[in-house]
């Protein structure tokens, strides 16, 4: 069941509405198709049954069951600010819910089904026992800020001030939000590369930004450099990049990054760079935009603990930026979450101080998992596109004859018992992603093999 709001979620659960992924998508489009607020209001309210909590009841002297007063008006429609009106429950929540409903193997949402390392979990337990359980300093406990600065220097060669240039946040998603809300004004132009992580567009909408989108296309998802050049101008406030790239697994090449850097310097443009998968780079070395000549002073580098240490539920992220950009990030962060989980920050500091052998073993492990999934998907009949980083693989589903990615993913869950993510949700124009779906290999090998076997036996070309 796919739901568009907490209110409709509770109503649908109470009445067991049989809404499929496809029918709910159609329903949402129908609701939003009218330009008349009054007709939209009527159509929304007509879909929601009258709730017992909003009705009067009559009880007989024999204690009969309460009877609903059918004349009581329906509850008012759900409300949402216009800047968020187009956004529904995230696709990750939707698909994970369907996975549970259909007992499907979840290769959709990017969270591991195995736990993080014991030495990091033990550090969290010790911090809790040691009484490190009250509010942390707003921009991070000193131990973690210093560990982030040391790791950043080791990775990029850049020396940063942990007190003035590192801000700890509640996951990278909050770091993204704090960066955009703290540095982007209403009407500012921001360039995105589609497909993109869905929170980018949502937060830019909250900030009132004017989004300019450049589409990366298969098979290699290369940046169309001349098209990018034609879009970037003196009106551009920032370019948002993600490398290694979710959902495609693409890694921005040095040539692409240097081209973007030159455009930024020529037009006085900022760069917000999401690098949460930097330790999961396979075919080439990760290059941080801030490390390129002249770019640190105009770059906010965003990262987190969850992907690298398989601790996505801890929500420990950070932003590294020069002081004049850190100011805006911290101002927004102060009024979003103020501070991040204290004991988990101490444990994160322990994690980041680990030796490089941990990352080498992590990469070997994920390369083995990737091989199982990629070889399996090719054997099933997908067109599989190269993935140089992250723990995602994007495929073309069209050999199986479905009209779009949503229809395919619905069939895959209900009839095959495997979950993938429809990539059309990662585009401003969903039509550009209708042929593609994303699988993740951040699962144990038995789970990956099980998913492949299900697809081999149950998925047929039409």
Number of C-alpha atoms within 10 A of each C-alpha: 17 25 24 16 15 11 13 16 15 12 17 18 12 11 11 11 12 12 14 15 20 14 13 16 16 11 14 15 12 13 15 15 10 13 9 9 10 10 12 17 15 13 16 17 17 13 12 17 14 19 15 13 9 13 16 13 12 12 10 9 6 6 8 9 10 12 13 16 14 10 9 13 13 16 15 11 17 13 9 11 8 10 14 12 11 13 17 14 12 14 18 16 14 18 25 19 17 23 21 11 12 15 14 21 22 28 26 25 20 21 19 20 12 11 11 16 13 9 12 21 18 13 20 21 14 15 18 17 11 10 10 17 13 10 13 17 13 16 25 24 22 16 15 25 25 20 19 27 21 19 17 18 14 11 15 15 12 14 13 20 15 20 15 16 21 27 27 30 34 21 23 23 22 24 29 29 23 26 27 25 24 19 20 20 15 13 13 17 24 25 21 22 22 24 26 24 20 18 16 16 19 16 21 23 21 16 20 17 21 18 18 16 19 19 21 18 15 14 14 15 20 15 20 13 13 9 11 19 12 8 14 22 16 11 14 20 23 23 24 19 22 23 24 28 27 26 25 32 27 26 28 24 16 15 11 14 18 16 16 22 24 15 17 24 13 12 15 15 23 23 24 23 21 27 23 25 24 24 20 25 23 19 12 11 17 23 20 22 28 23 16 14 11 14 19 20 15 22 27 29 26 25 26 29 24 22 21 21 20 17 21 18 10 17 19 24 25 28 30 28 26 18 16 12 19 21 18 18 28 23 17 20 27 15 10 15 13 19 20 24 20 21 23 23 30 24 22 28 21 19 21 20 14 13 9 10 9 13 15 12 11 15 18 13 14 22 17 12 21 22 12 17 22 22 12 19 21 14 13 19 19 18 17 17 20 19 23 23 28 30 28 25 25 28 23 20 23 20 13 14 12 17 12 20 26 23 16 23 25 22 17 19 21 17 15 22 21 26 28 26 29 27 27 21 22 23 22 21 14 16 13 18 22 23 21 24 25 24 25 25 27 25 21 14 17 11 16 21 16 13 22 22 16 18 21 16 10 12 17 13 12 8
